[in-house]
Amino acid sequence: MSEADSKRAFYRQGSWMVIATFVSGLLMFAVHIFGAWMSPEEYGLFVTLLQILNLMMIPALGLQTVFAQQTAAATELQQRHDLAKSTQKMLLICLYVWVAIALVVATFRGPILESLKIANPVALYVTLLLGLPQLLLPMLLGILQGRQNFAWLGGAAIVNGVGRFVAVGIIVALLGAQAAGATTGVLIGLTTACLLAGWHGRQVWLGPAGASRGNFDAKAWLARVVPLTLGMGAGLFMLSADMIAARAILPEVDSGPYGAAGMIGRGLVAFTAPLAAVMFPKLVREAAGAKSGVLGQAFLGTAILGVLTGIGCTLAAWVLPDIADRFSALAAKKKILTEIASLIPYFIWSMLPLALGNVFVAALMARERYRAVPWLVGIAVIYGLTLAWLASTAEPPSQQTIILTLGGFNLAFLGTAAALARRYAASPECR
């Protein structure tokens, strides 16, 4: 394929992934419309549980990257046999991990319910059920990504959004449920996406005829999965931890507006992620030492999308209170809408560095530059300790202080990831 054809394919695939992610993200964001049918306390809990769900995915996060790498590289028959056997084994291991998480939650049920101010334990139990498809989905999406089957990679994202929106709408708006019902709707959408991704990747995990002849090297897989899980998990921790800390720090009534504004900021990261996903298998398949402009293309595209989205959301936040004045249906909600609008610019521009940093992290992981992982994890650990310190102070910090802390650490994350990507690009032998 010529360089011009490669660029056209990249932008075509990237455009589809942006569209699919935009539609899916729009539907997932639209779910929060049904927060109007929930109390502020219950809505804040719902957003918190969504972030806990993200953190539950970290043990399997490296699997998406590994399976994208392995699937992209599996060109020989024996490699396909090995991939099928490995997939089957890892699916079973994910089940074991989920059981272990369930046991931990059952053991510490009381402190968890108290710290997160959960009145209805069913919400916690449904979130726990969500953990299983959340653990399995990264692996199945990694297979589609590695096969460059971006049509169904994007399709699974859209189905997740549609299923979530419809189910939450029916359960919350029509049946009057609160956080527990909303998480049940998320379970329906996520499980549907998991089944769809599994079906369209079945040629890989079922394998060709005679797949039982495949080999599974547990030690080799562990050596690849652990650094990838830590590297990619650092970014996911940066994305999600603030909401859990805010739920513990802020009064319950304030967690709702904080969660609503935070979902917009996190939506920026999700909206700009597809270009890194398209970039990943292309970097895996690069010839050793070959130069490629795909990283620059992905970074530039992410920066443009991120800045335009940030400007649009900031302008929308500025006019939102005026819009509320003009519509009687929103007038009753003006106070809470104004509070949400005041936080949106903080969140948007605090999350943009993380979106850009994730491009460099994906490049580092695709090229197996695992020496970068301790630096990325170190930033996430210091950030987590800082949040814990904020939660322990005699005078609780404001919402803006929590968000600006997030933004400062995201800038550090971006700078570190960019410096490491540049350094290791000049040292191709470094792992």
Secondary structure as UniProt FT lines:
FT   HELIX           3..30
FT   HELIX           31..37
FT   HELIX           40..56
FT   HELIX           58..73
FT   HELIX           77..107
FT   HELIX           109..115
FT   TURN            116..117
FT   HELIX           121..146
FT   TURN            147..148
FT   HELIX           150..168
FT   HELIX           169..174
FT   HELIX           179..200
FT   HELIX           202..206
FT   TURN            209..210
FT   HELIX           211..213
FT   HELIX           218..249
FT   HELIX           252..272
FT   HELIX           274..284
FT   TURN            288..289
FT   HELIX           294..326
FT   HELIX           328..331
FT   TURN            332..333
FT   HELIX           334..366
FT   TURN            367..368
FT   HELIX           370..372
FT   HELIX           373..392
FT   HELIX           399..425
FT   TURN            428..429
//
